[in-house]
């Protein structure tokens, strides 16, 4: 392999900084490869158990953090601003807990602050903290909204997620292009019709 190929692939050359994959994890992946009908000892698959193990550790980084930590630093000097704050169409990837297949989509997150706001990147970090776990979309939507509600204590929170589920599009009923939408509204976005219409309209729904 050329240096260029190694640099592009990035995963074929071992690095001292890469995490060690336990033998039992590698053996489990080899078993799955055999059960699928291939030979884990052939050249192209020799390093696959390690790569898959490291990949899943990365996919599931959310288990290693409390997403609420990203909401611990807030700002009160906002010039009296108390209107809608919206982060729209944040891309994410998760995995369904039923088939461990990819869930790929976007999330829109909004809140109506009371006396403080949070850095906008923190909303995306909260979302990723929950997305990088084995999930169902309904629960993930509720978890994101509840976390923001509990820790920012705003007037309202709205979370809408639109995603494609590979467990449905690539297997089973095999319906590519189908997406699932879920929402969780709290506070003023749930109780006040005008606020609800405003936030959903700005999200594009």
KEDO-766439 format. One record per residue (C-alpha): x negated, y, z; residue in three letters. Coordinates in nm, 4 decimals. Last residue first. Layout:
<atoms>
+----------+----------+----------+-----+
:        X :        Y :        Z : res :
+----------+----------+----------+-----+
:        X :        Y :        Z : Ala :
...
+----------+----------+----------+-----+
</atoms>
This chain:
<atoms>
+----------+----------+----------+-----+
:        X :        Y :        Z : res :
+----------+----------+----------+-----+
:   4.3001 :   2.2555 :   0.9203 : Unk :
:   4.0040 :   2.4661 :   0.8100 : Unk :
:   3.8347 :   2.5104 :   1.1484 : Unk :
:   3.9473 :   2.8739 :   1.1387 : Unk :
:   4.3040 :   2.7547 :   1.0846 : Unk :
:   4.2821 :   2.5068 :   1.3699 : Unk :
:   4.1545 :   2.7784 :   1.6031 : Unk :
:   4.4191 :   3.0321 :   1.5067 : Unk :
:   4.7125 :   2.7880 :   1.5105 : Unk :
:   4.6238 :   2.6712 :   1.8616 : Unk :
:   4.5777 :   3.0250 :   1.9890 : Unk :
:   4.9182 :   3.1280 :   1.8541 : Unk :
:   5.0920 :   2.8173 :   1.9939 : Unk :
:   4.9590 :   2.8675 :   2.3457 : Unk :
:   4.9515 :   2.5633 :   2.5760 : Unk :
:   4.7100 :   2.3299 :   2.3975 : Unk :
:   4.4640 :   2.5845 :   2.2652 : Unk :
:   4.5073 :   2.7811 :   2.5893 : Unk :
:   4.3818 :   2.4931 :   2.8027 : Unk :
:   4.2702 :   2.1780 :   2.6245 : Unk :
:   4.2918 :   2.0490 :   2.2681 : Unk :
:   4.1519 :   1.7126 :   2.1591 : Unk :
:   4.1482 :   1.6148 :   1.7938 : Unk :
:   4.0972 :   1.3074 :   1.5785 : Unk :
:   4.0635 :   1.2648 :   1.2017 : Unk :
:   3.9783 :   0.9408 :   1.0220 : Unk :
:   3.8372 :   0.9299 :   0.6725 : Unk :
:   3.9059 :   0.7067 :   0.3740 : Unk :
:   3.6594 :   0.7421 :   0.0875 : Unk :
:   3.5792 :   0.3740 :   0.0629 : Unk :
:   3.8639 :   0.1320 :   0.1530 : Unk :
:   3.7050 :  -0.2053 :   0.2184 : Unk :
:   3.9841 :  -0.3821 :   0.4173 : Unk :
:   3.7217 :  -0.5776 :   0.6103 : Unk :
:   3.3802 :  -0.4440 :   0.5167 : Unk :
:   3.2184 :  -0.1287 :   0.3754 : Unk :
:   3.4981 :   0.1282 :   0.4253 : Unk :
:   3.6559 :  -0.0118 :   0.7426 : Unk :
:   3.3562 :  -0.0982 :   0.9631 : Unk :
:   3.1791 :   0.1794 :   0.7732 : Unk :
:   3.3959 :   0.4385 :   0.9470 : Unk :
:   3.4220 :   0.7798 :   0.7798 : Unk :
:   3.4634 :   1.0821 :   1.0026 : Unk :
:   3.6593 :   1.3985 :   1.0775 : Unk :
:   3.6299 :   1.5206 :   1.4368 : Unk :
:   3.8260 :   1.8103 :   1.5873 : Unk :
:   3.7386 :   1.9561 :   1.9279 : Unk :
:   3.9247 :   2.2448 :   2.0903 : Unk :
:   3.8529 :   2.3949 :   2.4312 : Unk :
:   4.0443 :   2.6618 :   2.6216 : Unk :
:   4.0265 :   2.9387 :   2.8800 : Unk :
:   3.6718 :   2.8332 :   2.9629 : Unk :
:   3.5425 :   2.6349 :   3.2622 : Unk :
:   3.1948 :   2.5963 :   3.1089 : Unk :
:   3.1143 :   2.2668 :   3.2834 : Unk :
:   3.4470 :   2.0854 :   3.3047 : Unk :
:   3.5973 :   2.2068 :   2.9776 : Unk :
:   3.2771 :   2.1478 :   2.7799 : Unk :
:   3.2485 :   1.7920 :   2.9113 : Unk :
:   3.6201 :   1.7290 :   2.8609 : Unk :
:   3.6088 :   1.8319 :   2.4951 : Unk :
:   3.3061 :   1.6179 :   2.4134 : Unk :
:   3.4466 :   1.3170 :   2.5980 : Unk :
:   3.7885 :   1.3421 :   2.4320 : Unk :
:   3.6453 :   1.3417 :   2.0806 : Unk :
:   3.4076 :   1.0557 :   2.1675 : Unk :
:   3.6959 :   0.8532 :   2.3067 : Unk :
:   3.9027 :   0.8843 :   1.9907 : Unk :
:   3.6056 :   0.8173 :   1.7655 : Unk :
:   3.5203 :   0.4854 :   1.9247 : Unk :
:   3.1612 :   0.4686 :   2.0341 : Unk :
:   2.8323 :   0.2884 :   2.0762 : Unk :
:   2.6076 :   0.5729 :   2.1808 : Unk :
:   2.4351 :   0.8550 :   1.9989 : Unk :
:   2.7639 :   1.0363 :   1.9411 : Unk :
:   2.8009 :   1.1347 :   2.3087 : Unk :
:   2.4680 :   1.3129 :   2.3410 : Unk :
:   2.5024 :   1.4297 :   1.9815 : Unk :
:   2.8176 :   1.6256 :   2.0665 : Unk :
:   2.6546 :   1.7858 :   2.3701 : Unk :
:   2.3548 :   1.8781 :   2.1552 : Unk :
:   2.5822 :   2.0364 :   1.8938 : Unk :
:   2.7463 :   2.2488 :   2.1627 : Unk :
:   2.4027 :   2.3387 :   2.2971 : Unk :
:   2.3030 :   2.4846 :   1.9615 : Unk :
:   2.5606 :   2.7571 :   2.0214 : Unk :
:   2.3853 :   2.8908 :   2.3309 : Unk :
:   2.6417 :   2.9005 :   2.6113 : Unk :
:   2.8980 :   3.1649 :   2.7011 : Unk :
:   3.0148 :   3.3251 :   3.0219 : Unk :
:   3.3039 :   3.5153 :   3.1763 : Unk :
:   3.6108 :   3.3407 :   3.0385 : Unk :
:   3.5136 :   3.1803 :   2.7124 : Unk :
:   3.7581 :   3.0470 :   2.4501 : Unk :
:   3.6043 :   2.7275 :   2.3156 : Unk :
:   3.5513 :   2.5698 :   1.9778 : Unk :
:   3.3922 :   2.2525 :   1.8414 : Unk :
:   3.4159 :   2.1271 :   1.4840 : Unk :
:   3.2784 :   1.7802 :   1.4239 : Unk :
:   3.1535 :   1.6179 :   1.1064 : Unk :
:   3.1281 :   1.2625 :   0.9818 : Unk :
:   2.9460 :   0.9323 :   0.9726 : Unk :
:   3.0437 :   0.6302 :   1.1819 : Unk :
:   2.7924 :   0.3530 :   1.1172 : Unk :
:   2.8664 :  -0.0133 :   1.1979 : Unk :
:   2.8110 :  -0.1643 :   1.5433 : Unk :
:   3.1162 :  -0.3834 :   1.4684 : Unk :
:   3.3451 :  -0.3047 :   1.7646 : Unk :
:   3.1388 :  -0.0358 :   1.9378 : Unk :
:   3.1390 :   0.1868 :   1.6338 : Unk :
:   2.8109 :   0.3579 :   1.5570 : Unk :
:   2.7407 :   0.7323 :   1.5511 : Unk :
:   2.6217 :   0.9847 :   1.2976 : Unk :
:   2.6791 :   1.3581 :   1.3137 : Unk :
:   2.7238 :   1.6656 :   1.0968 : Unk :
:   2.8506 :   1.9846 :   1.2643 : Unk :
:   3.1385 :   2.1168 :   1.0525 : Unk :
:   3.2184 :   2.4320 :   1.2509 : Unk :
:   3.0818 :   2.5865 :   1.5680 : Unk :
:   3.3508 :   2.8164 :   1.7042 : Unk :
:   3.3579 :   3.0794 :   1.9787 : Unk :
:   3.6989 :   3.2451 :   2.0132 : Unk :
:   3.7378 :   3.5725 :   2.1994 : Unk :
:   3.6151 :   3.6863 :   2.5399 : Unk :
:   3.3344 :   3.9262 :   2.4535 : Unk :
:   3.2875 :   4.1768 :   2.7354 : Unk :
:   2.9431 :   4.2750 :   2.6173 : Unk :
:   2.8139 :   3.9170 :   2.6388 : Unk :
:   2.5898 :   3.9473 :   2.9423 : Unk :
:   2.7165 :   3.6363 :   3.1246 : Unk :
:   2.4906 :   3.3783 :   2.9640 : Unk :
:   2.4859 :   3.0062 :   3.0379 : Unk :
:   2.2251 :   2.7448 :   3.1238 : Unk :
:   2.3669 :   2.4169 :   3.2542 : Unk :
:   2.5584 :   2.3351 :   2.9365 : Unk :
:   2.2875 :   2.1154 :   2.7837 : Unk :
:   2.2727 :   1.9081 :   3.1022 : Unk :
:   2.6349 :   1.8086 :   3.0373 : Unk :
:   2.5179 :   1.5591 :   2.7750 : Unk :
:   2.3736 :   1.3380 :   3.0513 : Unk :
:   2.0827 :   1.1627 :   2.8876 : Unk :
:   1.9358 :   0.8187 :   2.8210 : Unk :
:   2.2556 :   0.6630 :   2.6891 : Unk :
:   2.2628 :   0.9227 :   2.4129 : Unk :
:   1.9439 :   0.7805 :   2.2643 : Unk :
:   2.1514 :   0.5005 :   2.1109 : Unk :
:   2.0611 :   0.5416 :   1.7432 : Unk :
:   1.6972 :   0.5883 :   1.8448 : Unk :
:   1.6815 :   0.2621 :   2.0418 : Unk :
:   1.8662 :   0.1038 :   1.7527 : Unk :
:   1.5996 :   0.2173 :   1.5076 : Unk :
:   1.3192 :   0.0923 :   1.7310 : Unk :
:   1.4729 :  -0.2557 :   1.7430 : Unk :
:   1.5443 :  -0.2543 :   1.3701 : Unk :
:   1.1846 :  -0.1603 :   1.2920 : Unk :
:   1.0464 :  -0.4253 :   1.5256 : Unk :
:   1.2720 :  -0.6970 :   1.3841 : Unk :
:   1.1929 :  -0.5832 :   1.0272 : Unk :
:   0.8157 :  -0.6252 :   1.0547 : Unk :
:   0.8029 :  -0.9718 :   0.8937 : Unk :
:   1.1040 :  -0.9128 :   0.6703 : Unk :
:   0.9370 :  -0.8318 :   0.3392 : Unk :
:   0.6756 :  -1.1015 :   0.3832 : Unk :
:   0.9065 :  -1.3945 :   0.4563 : Unk :
:   0.9244 :  -1.5083 :   0.8170 : Unk :
:   1.2704 :  -1.3657 :   0.8871 : Unk :
:   1.4147 :  -1.5998 :   0.6211 : Unk :
:   1.7573 :  -1.5012 :   0.4915 : Unk :
:   2.1110 :  -1.6367 :   0.5213 : Unk :
:   2.2939 :  -1.3955 :   0.7512 : Unk :
:   2.2404 :  -1.6443 :   1.0370 : Unk :
:   1.8661 :  -1.6335 :   0.9732 : Unk :
:   1.8632 :  -1.2525 :   0.9840 : Unk :
:   2.0747 :  -1.2570 :   1.3012 : Unk :
:   1.8345 :  -1.4970 :   1.4683 : Unk :
:   1.5413 :  -1.2765 :   1.3694 : Unk :
:   1.7208 :  -0.9809 :   1.5293 : Unk :
:   1.7660 :  -1.1733 :   1.8531 : Unk :
:   1.4020 :  -1.2799 :   1.8458 : Unk :
:   1.2909 :  -0.9178 :   1.8098 : Unk :
:   1.5038 :  -0.8162 :   2.1083 : Unk :
:   1.3690 :  -1.1049 :   2.3168 : Unk :
:   1.0124 :  -1.0077 :   2.2265 : Unk :
:   1.0564 :  -0.6557 :   2.3607 : Unk :
:   1.0136 :  -0.3691 :   2.1096 : Unk :
:   0.7237 :  -0.1437 :   2.2020 : Unk :
:   0.7815 :   0.2257 :   2.1427 : Unk :
:   0.5920 :   0.3983 :   1.8669 : Unk :
:   0.3184 :   0.6382 :   1.9803 : Unk :
:   0.0334 :   0.4037 :   1.8875 : Unk :
:   0.1621 :   0.4057 :   1.5296 : Unk :
:   0.2288 :   0.1004 :   1.3162 : Unk :
:   0.2442 :   0.1527 :   0.9428 : Unk :
:   0.5629 :   0.0382 :   0.7688 : Unk :
:   0.7919 :   0.2959 :   0.9245 : Unk :
:   0.6670 :   0.6148 :   0.7657 : Unk :
:   0.7880 :   0.5086 :   0.4241 : Unk :
:   0.6623 :   0.8272 :   0.2627 : Unk :
:   0.3316 :   0.8300 :   0.4498 : Unk :
:   0.2684 :   0.4628 :   0.3840 : Unk :
:   0.3512 :   0.5038 :   0.0166 : Unk :
:   0.1167 :   0.8011 :  -0.0103 : Unk :
:  -0.1655 :   0.6204 :   0.1697 : Unk :
:  -0.1292 :   0.3459 :  -0.0883 : Unk :
:   0.0000 :   0.0000 :   0.0000 : Unk :
+----------+----------+----------+-----+
</atoms>
